[in-house]
Amino acid sequence: MDSATSYEATRVPLPQTASRGVKVAVAGGFGVGKTTFVGAVSEIAPLRTEAEMTAASIGTDDLSATPSKTGTTVTFDFGRATLSETMVLYLFGTPGQNRFKFMWDTVLHGALGVVVLVDTRRVKDCFPSLDRVEDEQLPYVVAHNVFDDEDRAHTLDDIRDALQMAPGVPVLRCDARDRQSVQHVLIALVQHVLDRTDRREGRA
């Protein structure tokens, strides 16, 4: 991806007013931007469990859309983001390759909801993530991580149709390198969770 302004963690202390911490998972295909997404918004130095890619990955990991990628997450990424004076999000990024899918149980356990990142150059790569999240019946939003000028080529309705999304699932754009853009996605996820809870409890 081209360079863009991103937020660098400065070890922001946890607010004394914080009374609720919630877990959010960030999922999607290989090389879609999960590590970047977590790092862009984290107020602490994000924990990254990346390993250098070697010749052993040839024929296993598709680098056609991300030829400059040299590392890959092998367990999960971790970061922290304050959403309000009282709510703090703990972000866990899933590994993108099937051979590390055993980590999914750990990442999804106790999660409030999930952000599923999509790269429209490789839409099918997000299907395993969507299948797993729907199997777990977790609330989620789909975020199109925009590479280059893709947003001009594919509308959000195009993406919704390609993924066969249910009408109530939010689909939005994001730039995983940009803090404000990532915050917008996280706020949309929390609002979606609240709306879904209201509907189930008959308050909407």
Salt bridges, closest charged atoms under 4 A:
GLU43 OE1 - ARG80 NE 3.47
ASP61 OD2 - ARG99 NH2 3.02
ASP105 OD1 - ARG132 NH2 2.32
ASP119 OD2 - ARG121 NH2 2.87
ASP119 OD2 - ARG122 NH2 3.09
ASP125 OD2 - ARG122 NH1 3.38
ASP125 OD1 - LYS124 NZ 3.51
GLU136 OE2 - ARG132 NE 3.13
ASP149 OD1 - ARG152 NH1 2.71
GLU150 OE1 - HIS144 NE2 3.49
ASP175 OD1 - ARG177 NE 2.76
ASP198 OD1 - ARG203 NH2 2.70
GLU201 OE1 - ARG203 NH1 2.08
